[in-house]
Amino acid sequence: MTLPRFLLLLILPFFLTPPCQGRRSNLLSSLKSPILLRGNDSIAYRDPAVAYHHGTFFLFYTVTKTTPDSIYSFVAQSQSNDLVHWTMPQPITPASQLMGFSSPGNVIRYRGQYVLCLQSYPRPNYLPGQGVRYGNDQARLFIIRSHDMKHWSQPELLRVKGDVPVSSMGRMIDPYLIQDKDEPGKWWCFYKQNGVSMSYSHDLTHWTPYGRTDCDENVSVLVDNGEYVLFHSPQNGIGVKRSTDLLHWRDDGPLIILGQQQWEWARGRITAATVIDLRSVRRIGCYLMFFHGSGPLTEPEGDFDRNASLGIAWSTDLQTWHYPM
């Protein structure tokens, strides 16, 4: 049967328009709130990392809990098929103050395994009522490995400063791994130290320091139009930088604050964005941004280890960002 010409003209744009342009995709249209996991007075969800595999979203994040006699952190994961319903947090690192594993960066596929990078964030003897305390100078970078993204190995130290004693590495946090855009098999680790520092490796074991650039924390990196696009977190909001060679960087666009002015749950800070490219996934068709917001207080006022929630936004061009209203 041949459709009339006028009917073809009506329905053709529906097939040509990407799911995120004009109308939201079916999956994103089911989101009624930008909040994926909501924190409260005794729990904070922070630092999201995301992997998408065979129709399932794997969400990794820091969980910080406050009890009457302790404040401690660990990395947990949840799963979802629709971005709305998430499994309960499943710890994948030990919960402790001495190590305080946290801030998962991203998952890469390497030699038949999944590899997740993360940090330690030691805050020994941290008690409620002491005021906000940040990780000490023993914070280091680690990876854990898995065959199924559910069961994870013990953390392995990332020696991104090369062959130097662990005691001489200095405080480093917020790792992110990405393969070189021009040289397959060469991996970069971005991490917060002296701005953002970069090291490279061909085996994830032996690392060579490369350089640095002025930048803030919680770096996330992807490749777009032959350039590295780096998302980072200043005191508030999400900044963007671009580079073709990892040496020369330029700021790209205004600070991203999404709906912060209307969101009491993120009034204190929007931060720790990670962006993944799911434009080729038919039911998504966009870049997805996962982030955390804290509030209504600022982090120094107290909403650092509590009242932090994970949120979501999306874009087709990395310039204009949308979120559930």
N, C-alpha and C positions, 0 to 999 in steps of 0.2 A: 504494500500500500504506500502511495506517495503522499506526503503531507503537503497541504497548500502552502504557497510561498509565504503568505502573511504569517502563518503559524510558525514556520521555520525561523522567520525573522524575530519572532517573539521568544523562542526557546533557545536559539543559538547562543546568545550572550550568557545564558546560565551555564552552558558547558565550557565556554571560553574563559569565563571569569574565575580566577583562583578562589578557593573557598574563603580566604580571609579578606577578599576585596568586595566591597559592595554589601555583602551579607556575610555574617559570621558562619563558620563551618558548623555542621551539626554538633560536633564534639564541643566546641567552644561555646555554642549557644546554650548548652546545658548548664553552664556556670552561672550561678546566681549571685556569687560573691567573689571578690578577689582573694579571699582568705582560703587557703588549703588546709592548714593546720593552725589552730588558734592557741596561743599561750595564755597563761593566767598568772595569778600572784605567786605561784610556786613553781612555775615551769616556763622555760623559754625554748622556742624552736628557732634556730638560727642557721645561717650559712648553707643554703641548699645547693646540692649538686644533683644532676638529673641525667639518666640514661634512658633511651627508648629502644626497646628490643622486642620484635615480633608482636607489636600491638600492646605492649605493657610498658607503663612508665615506672621506672625505679627511681625513687626519691631518697636521697641521702642528706642528712642534716645533723647539726649539733643539737643535743638535748642537754639543757642545764636544769638541774633540779635543786630546789631549796627545801631543806628539812629544818626542824627546830635546832639541829646541832651541826649542820654541814651544808655546803654548797659544792656540787660536783657535776662533772660533764662526761658525756660519751657520745659516740656517733651511732645513730640509728638509721633504719631504712623503713620505708613503706612502699607499697605497690598500688597501682590503680590501672584500670583499663579505660576509664572515662574522665579522669581528672577531677571527679566529684567525690567518689567513694574511695577512701584510702585505708589500707590495712593498718592495724595498730602498730605503733613504733616498735621495731625489733632491734635491740642493741646488737651492734656488730663489733664493738670494741669494749674493753673493760671500763667500768665506771670508777673513776678515781680522781683524787685531787692531785696526786703526785705526777701523773701523766696528763690527765685531762684531755684525752684525744678528742679532736674537734675539727671544725672547718674543712669538711671534705671539699676537694676542688673539682674533680671530674673523674669519669671512668673512661679508660681507653682499652682497646683490644690489642693485646700484645702476645705473640707466640702462643696462641691457643688459649689464653687466659684473659680474664678481665682484671684490670689493675685500677685501683682507686687510690688517689693521693689524699693525704690529710696531714694534720699537724698535731704535735703535743702542745699542751698549754698548761704548764704546771702552776698550780695555785695552792700550795700546801698549807694546811691549817687555816683554811678559809672558812670563817664563821659568819652566820647572819648577823647583821648589825654592825659589821666592820666597815661598811661603805664599799663601793665598787672596787674590785681588785682585778688587774689585768695579769696575763701570763708573765712569768718571770723570764730572765735571760737564758733559761735552759730550754726554751721552746725550740723544737726542731721539726724537720719534715720527715714523713714516712709514706710508705705505700703498703697496701694489703692486696691480696690476690684471691681470685675466685674462679671456679669453672662454671658457676650457674648464677652469679650475682645474688646469691642468697646465703651461702656459707663462705666465710672469709678467713684467710690465714692470719697469723699473728703479724703485727706491724714490723716492717723492715725499715731501718734508717736510710734516708736518701742523703748521700754524701755529695751534695750539689756544690760544695766548695772545693771539691777535689780531694787530694791526698793530704788532708790536714787533720790534726786531732779534733775529736768531737768538741772538746772544751774550747777550741779556737774558732768554731764555726760562727759564733755570735747568734743572737736571737733572730729567728726566722719563722715566719708564719705564712699561712694562706697559699699553699702550692697549687699550681695548675699545669697540666701536661698537654702538649699539643705536638703533633708531627709537623716537621718542616714542610712548608708548602711547595718547595722546589726539590727537596732531597728526601725521598722516601727512606725510612729506616733511621732517620735522624730525629731525635726527640728533644723538645725543649721543656724545661721546667722554669716557670715564672714563680717568683715568691717575694713576699714583702720583706725587704731588707735594704736599707739605703735607697729609699724609693722602691721601685720594683727592680729586682735583679734577675738575670737570666743565665742559665747554664744549659749545656747540651750533652747528649749521650747517644750512643748507638746500641746500648744494651741495658739501660736503666740501672746500671751498677757503677760504671766509671763515668764521672761527670767532669766537664771542663767549664769553668766560669767564663762568661762571655762579655757581659756588660750590664748596664743599668740605665734607667731613665727615671725622671721625676714622675712620681705616680703615688697614688694612695693604695689602700688595702683591698683585699678580696678580689684579685684579678681573675677575669674570665676572658678567654681569647678564642676567636674564630677567624676564618679566612673568608673574605668577601671581595670579589672583583680584583683578585691578585694582591690584596693587601691584608695584613693582619689587623684585626679590629679588637681593641682591648677595652674591656669594661672594668671600671675600678670605682672604689667608694671613698670619696672625701668625707668630711665631717657629716655631711648630710647629702643625700641624693646619689646619683650614678653618673659618673663621667665617662666619656668615650674618647679614645685616641686611635689613630691609624698610622701604619708604617708599612713600607715595602721591604725593609731590610733589617728590622729589629734594632736599628741604631738611631734612626731619625724618626721622631714621632711628632704628630701634630694633633691638636685638639679638634674634635669633630662634633659640632653641634652644641646646643645648650645642655646644662645639667638636667638629667631626667629625674623628676620627682613624682610622676604619675599622679594619683589622686590624693596625695598627702594632705592637702588643705581640707579635704572632706573626710579624711580617715582618722578618727580619734585613736584607733589601734596602731597607727603608724605616725602619730603626730610628733613623736620624739625623734625618729630617724627612719629613713629608708636607705637600705644598704645591701651589700653582699649579693649583688645580682649575678646570675649565671645565665647565659643565653645559648640556646641550642637551635640548630637549623633543621626544621621539620617541614620545609616548603615542599619537599617531594612526597610527603605523607598525605594522601588524599583527604583524610578526614581532619587534617590540621591545616596544611598549606601555608604555614607561617613560621617566623622565628618565635620561639617561646622564651620568655624571660621569667625566671623564678628568683625571688628575692625575699628578704625578711624586713618587716617593719616592727618597730617597738614604740610603745607609748601607752598612755598619753604623756608620760614623763620622758625627758631625755635620758640617755644612758648614764651620764654623771649624776643625774638626780635619782637614779635607782632602777630604771627599766632597762638593765643590761642582762641580768640573770633571771629576769622575770618579764612577763607581758611582752614577749616577742613572738610574732606569728609569721608563718610562711605565706607568701602571696604569689600571684601570677599575672602576667600581662603578655601582649603579643603584638607583632608588627610584621608588615610585609617588606619594609625597606630599611629597617634599623634606624629610622628617623622619627616616625610617628608611632606612638605606642597606645594600645587600647587595653581596656580591662573591663570586667563585669561591673555594671552600675548597681 
